[in-house]
Amino acid sequence: MCHITTSLHLAEEKTSALTQSTEGGRHRLLPSERGWRRCPAGHDAEPPPAFCFSQREDTGVSCPCPGQYTPGKLSSPAPAVILRAAARPSPAISAPLRPQNGRPPLRECPKGEARRRLRELDVADKFSRLPLPKASVLLPLVVRAGRLCLLLTMRAPQLRRSPGEVCFPGGKSEENDKDEIDTALREAKEEVGLPPEKVEVICRLVPGIDKMNYLVTPVVGFIEDTFQATPNPDEVSDVFVMPLEYFIKPLNYVTLPYKTSSGYLTWMHCFTYHDHERNKSFKIWGLTAHFAVFLALVVFRTKPTFEVDYDLDNLISSAESKFMNLYASLNEKKKSNL
């Protein structure tokens, strides 16, 4: 089994009051220094292709306006951001949001736009033929209380590898698996009882390499909010859901220096998330945190409150470059051992 560690918590932030006017019987959201403003109707419905995004003033939860509202423009465009040089402000301070590819920035991303953004960065089988042993994980997205969340598991304490760590459902590829998607869906069914037909698979993201030198492919899919997990006690001790936004706006976060098995030096994200309803904390780090951060960057397209080694304006190319550097260092290590 190839699991991955992760924890979340939501940094809630208030937005300033909205201003609106009426033109020809249609509402129009006016510009302001903070950019996109709250929809006064607070719609929850899935938006059609033409819609705007906005934020609720009290909670920061955004809602889609299905063709009813026209978004205002930012009063002054934000400059391009290179995440590599990002400083970490106080969690109470919101990082600037800005349009990407003509779309408004999102704080909480409705499913329709999340699908589009994820599919834009689908790597398909681009890395599938690399000569490494294969594994996959499922990153299950679910909408809870109007916001995107991730389902994660905790590994059973009796397991030999990484007992008690938070991870995504997943594991090693088996002979009958057609591809990485098959592997991720099979493992999710075995571990938490998630039927493969109940997963809307969206994409495969840039893979990672774990400490055992497995090529681990993250498969992203939506699941219904009615899904009730049935953990396999031989593999999973707990299942929980947490806000995706925590991976760009955490309340408890540190970075740890890390050297891969190939000698590649990097930094590791480490999040601690406290589930207030259950009064339980979870630590999320390693490859799990790596995948979760990248997923949040793809969906929200906004600068996090901590340093990341990606260029937000060229997310896919910088992610692929980072991965290929890691893979090259692994190959160099193998050659030096010959």
Secondary structure by P-SEA (a helix, b strand, c coil): ccccccbbbbbbbbbcbbbbbbcccbbbbbbcccccccccccccccccccbbbbbcccccbbbbccccbbbbcccccccccccccccccccccccbbbbcccccccccccaaaaaaaaaaacccccccccccbbbbbbbbbbbcccbbbbbbbbcccccccccccccccccccccccccaaaaaaaaaaacccccccccccccccbbbbcccccbbbbbbbccccccccccccccccccccccccccccccbbbbbbbbccccbbbbbbbbbbbcccccbbbbbbcaaaaaaaaaaaaaccccccccccccccaaaaaaaaaaaaaaaaaaaaaaaac
